[in-house]
Amino acid sequence: MASKLLVDVHTHVYLPRYASLLRSRSSVPKIVSLNNQERLVILPNETTGRPVGAQYWDRDEKLKFMDRHGIDVSVVSTANPWLDFLTPSEAHSTALELNNDLEEYCSTGPNVSQTTNLDVLKRLYGFGLLPLVPEISTESVLEAVKQIAGAPHLKGLIMGTRGLGKGLDDEALDPIWSAIEEAELVVFLHPHYGVDSSAWGEKDNGHVLPLALGFPFETTTAATRLILSGVFDRFPRLRLLLAHSGGTLPQLSSRLASCIDHDPVVATRLKHDARYYLGKLYLDAVAYGSEELGFVSDVLARAGRYEKGAHQETATVRSAGSDRMLFGTDHPFFPPLSATEKWRSVVENLDAIENVQGWSAADKDAVRGGNALSLFKLGSKA
Amino acid sequence: MASKLLVDVHTHVYLPRYASLLRSRSSVPKIVSLNNQERLVILPNETTGRPVGAQYWDRDEKLKFMDRHGIDVSVVSTANPWLDFLTPSEAHSTALELNNDLEEYCSTGPNVSQTTNLDVLKRLYGFGLLPLVPEISTESVLEAVKQIAGAPHLKGLIMGTRGLGKGLDDEALDPIWSAIEEAELVVFLHPHYGVDSSAWGEKDNGHVLPLALGFPFETTTAATRLILSGVFDRFPRLRLLLAHSGGTLPQLSSRLASCIDHDPVVATRLKHDARYYLGKLYLDAVAYGSEELGFVSDVLARAGRYEKGAHQETATVRSAGSDRMLFGTDHPFFPPLSATEKWRSVVENLDAIENVQGWSAADKDAVRGGNALSLFKLGSKA
């Protein structure tokens, strides 16, 4: 039965404490009231934002959404921009409080079922938060890593791309990567800032350009800088889950490898071809199309060919990449524009999994749930 | 025999007149001398640039490169940043002069062979230039379109992403798109600016981030803004060739479609699902990996499913997308770091084509040359 569970690894919450914090603010990120409707304004250069309501903070609404879409388990994470806008001491105390809140949100929630052969499986697990802001002490961050590692229902942490202000290729993060690796926590890497908004031009295209392009560009840049910094050579057991199927890193990975090979500054820096490191990643299946998912699976499957000394001619099988891909919804974002029984965005992502050419029924089941159970060690006997 | 020709559609030149212009400048873009070595400095925020020599301007060097790699025909284009840095009157006169220079570069060059059943086929054809700079008159640009259309060996034009200063989604370009469509010229859309360099962080990674990521991000953004502006609805016969296999547009196209569907500002603007418009594009095969090319072919093949009113369930065959993909080298960029018989970057792109799963031998021949002969109507009887 466990192999048929539907597990959502990309689903967000603004915990009540966090929503209150956003309501108290007068600059972005903030929640404002406009004509009796609360609106969330979080993106750089955003003006009126988007309507928000109970879907964003109420656990009952999350469970209703899960029920409606047949989702058994959600691994919930605070949505962007996390704690990026706080001072070091505010970020530190808020991280610890929100991690406690999220542990309680999960632990006091329902169980999946008493009838599985699994140990007790909850319906809600969480990604905690680290106080990653400029000028915070390493000790403060490590305290939060330790707290998360000790919280039974927190299975990892969500992280933006700014690190301590200089990005994720900053060596100052090495003790933090080391502690995360040691604690076997999964890092969920998620975008927020996109790219400079001058790229989007003057036309009003709503949120399309920052969301459809900016978000994936940011994730791609962060992951590429991580690869170039040698983090995966130094911390080979680090488990990173990239949002939105890795942004555009899969499509650019051979170009990246070629650019590295042709640039004297970096040509000999890394242990392996850049494409090897993609095989160390986990990617959510939030790409809205089956051709996209099939390609991502190809790129994960081929990674072993690019280990130093491997035979690059070896043919690879798409199916082999599916065990690092995991269903997600991006709830409560991407709500339908008009009322529907099921959210179109969720149906699209489920259909995409079902229709990947070259994936077996078992592969699809694994992407829908089994891979998440393994990655997060959910429901296994203590 | 024509079906076995190797045709390079992505290959650049700095014509002698253009190289002289760059040598005369004291700000980027420029060619400087450093220790008796000329260096090209063209990227925003670039300092020392890269070494340049005869490969960049000498036609004999282009032909030697072609001979060494078995390339029968090259469709040559001026490299970035074209005329972007000139005043309107300078851009106008320089475009006309460079178009004449390029026509002569091609027309006075060698023929492929006397033994084919084609009409005379030259080894060199060209993409001309338009004086697309802020505040230029539409008439000046249309004059260059007309010049190119009348030049027997110029088969299209290369274009950056800034248009008249506001990007390619500017309605002021409509008369120009119309004239290009009418003249059946191919627009080769090529990046130069990337994204704001703050995205790359503080580490020295050579040119890797702006080239591997920034270039494709820029192309993706420009093509997406074109789609959103409705240009392909207004000019359905416009033929656009995107550099670097479309950047990241293929991997983001389903996300783009979903973001459009979920955004009240744009949800009802376009005639078709965003993925439909990818099927109107031509993409070079400069992606350095066979999985990438196969995926791009999938995305082109599926486009018809997304025409309004089409049955989206119809299965598509990868092979069907190959007829809009065309071999390229990006010469003289991506030179090998140490001397080799053949350039690694060229071998990678040829191997990638050869190894695409699901492409027939005929598909591969077409991508290597046949598609270019058709697109540019090369060698056909007058």
Chai-1 contact restraints between the chains, C-beta under 6 A:
chainA,res_idxA,chainB,res_idxB,connection_type,confidence,min_distance_angstrom,max_distance_angstrom,comment,restraint_id
A,K166,B,E202,contact,1.0,0.0,6.0,A-B,restraint_1
A,G167,B,G201,contact,1.0,0.0,6.0,A-B,restraint_2
A,D169,B,G201,contact,1.0,0.0,6.0,A-B,restraint_3
A,D169,B,K203,contact,1.0,0.0,6.0,A-B,restraint_4
A,V195,B,V195,contact,1.0,0.0,6.0,A-B,restraint_5
A,V195,B,A199,contact,1.0,0.0,6.0,A-B,restraint_6
A,D196,B,D196,contact,1.0,0.0,6.0,A-B,restraint_7
A,A199,B,V195,contact,1.0,0.0,6.0,A-B,restraint_8
A,A199,B,T221,contact,1.0,0.0,6.0,A-B,restraint_9
A,G201,B,G167,contact,1.0,0.0,6.0,A-B,restraint_10
A,G201,B,D169,contact,1.0,0.0,6.0,A-B,restraint_11
A,G201,B,R225,contact,1.0,0.0,6.0,A-B,restraint_12
A,E202,B,K166,contact,1.0,0.0,6.0,A-B,restraint_13
A,K203,B,D169,contact,1.0,0.0,6.0,A-B,restraint_14
A,D204,B,V265,contact,1.0,0.0,6.0,A-B,restraint_15
A,N205,B,L228,contact,1.0,0.0,6.0,A-B,restraint_16
A,N205,B,V266,contact,1.0,0.0,6.0,A-B,restraint_17
A,G206,B,D263,contact,1.0,0.0,6.0,A-B,restraint_18
A,G206,B,V265,contact,1.0,0.0,6.0,A-B,restraint_19
A,G206,B,V266,contact,1.0,0.0,6.0,A-B,restraint_20
A,H207,B,D263,contact,1.0,0.0,6.0,A-B,restraint_21
A,V208,B,C259,contact,1.0,0.0,6.0,A-B,restraint_22
A,V208,B,I260,contact,1.0,0.0,6.0,A-B,restraint_23
A,V208,B,D263,contact,1.0,0.0,6.0,A-B,restraint_24
A,V208,B,V266,contact,1.0,0.0,6.0,A-B,restraint_25
A,L211,B,C259,contact,1.0,0.0,6.0,A-B,restraint_26
A,A212,B,R255,contact,1.0,0.0,6.0,A-B,restraint_27
A,A212,B,L256,contact,1.0,0.0,6.0,A-B,restraint_28
A,A212,B,C259,contact,1.0,0.0,6.0,A-B,restraint_29
A,L213,B,T221,contact,1.0,0.0,6.0,A-B,restraint_30
A,P216,B,L252,contact,1.0,0.0,6.0,A-B,restraint_31
A,F217,B,F217,contact,1.0,0.0,6.0,A-B,restraint_32
A,T221,B,A199,contact,1.0,0.0,6.0,A-B,restraint_33
A,T221,B,L213,contact,1.0,0.0,6.0,A-B,restraint_34
A,R225,B,G201,contact,1.0,0.0,6.0,A-B,restraint_35
A,L228,B,N205,contact,1.0,0.0,6.0,A-B,restraint_36
A,T248,B,T248,contact,1.0,0.0,6.0,A-B,restraint_37
A,T248,B,Q251,contact,1.0,0.0,6.0,A-B,restraint_38
A,Q251,B,T248,contact,1.0,0.0,6.0,A-B,restraint_39
A,Q251,B,Q251,contact,1.0,0.0,6.0,A-B,restraint_40
A,L252,B,P216,contact,1.0,0.0,6.0,A-B,restraint_41
A,S254,B,Y288,contact,1.0,0.0,6.0,A-B,restraint_42
A,S254,B,G289,contact,1.0,0.0,6.0,A-B,restraint_43
A,S254,B,E292,contact,1.0,0.0,6.0,A-B,restraint_44
A,R255,B,A212,contact,1.0,0.0,6.0,A-B,restraint_45
A,R255,B,Y288,contact,1.0,0.0,6.0,A-B,restraint_46
A,L256,B,A212,contact,1.0,0.0,6.0,A-B,restraint_47
A,S258,B,Y288,contact,1.0,0.0,6.0,A-B,restraint_48
A,C259,B,V208,contact,1.0,0.0,6.0,A-B,restraint_49
A,C259,B,L211,contact,1.0,0.0,6.0,A-B,restraint_50
A,C259,B,A212,contact,1.0,0.0,6.0,A-B,restraint_51
A,I260,B,V208,contact,1.0,0.0,6.0,A-B,restraint_52
A,H262,B,F334,contact,1.0,0.0,6.0,A-B,restraint_53
A,D263,B,G206,contact,1.0,0.0,6.0,A-B,restraint_54
A,D263,B,H207,contact,1.0,0.0,6.0,A-B,restraint_55
A,D263,B,V208,contact,1.0,0.0,6.0,A-B,restraint_56
A,V265,B,D204,contact,1.0,0.0,6.0,A-B,restraint_57
A,V265,B,G206,contact,1.0,0.0,6.0,A-B,restraint_58
A,V266,B,N205,contact,1.0,0.0,6.0,A-B,restraint_59
A,V266,B,G206,contact,1.0,0.0,6.0,A-B,restraint_60
A,V266,B,V208,contact,1.0,0.0,6.0,A-B,restraint_61
A,Y288,B,S254,contact,1.0,0.0,6.0,A-B,restraint_62
A,Y288,B,R255,contact,1.0,0.0,6.0,A-B,restraint_63
A,Y288,B,S258,contact,1.0,0.0,6.0,A-B,restraint_64
A,G289,B,S254,contact,1.0,0.0,6.0,A-B,restraint_65
A,E291,B,D298,contact,1.0,0.0,6.0,A-B,restraint_66
A,E291,B,V299,contact,1.0,0.0,6.0,A-B,restraint_67
A,E292,B,Q251,contact,1.0,0.0,6.0,A-B,restraint_68
A,E292,B,S254,contact,1.0,0.0,6.0,A-B,restraint_69
A,F295,B,F295,contact,1.0,0.0,6.0,A-B,restraint_70
A,D298,B,E291,contact,1.0,0.0,6.0,A-B,restraint_71
A,V299,B,E291,contact,1.0,0.0,6.0,A-B,restraint_72
A,F334,B,H262,contact,1.0,0.0,6.0,A-B,restraint_73
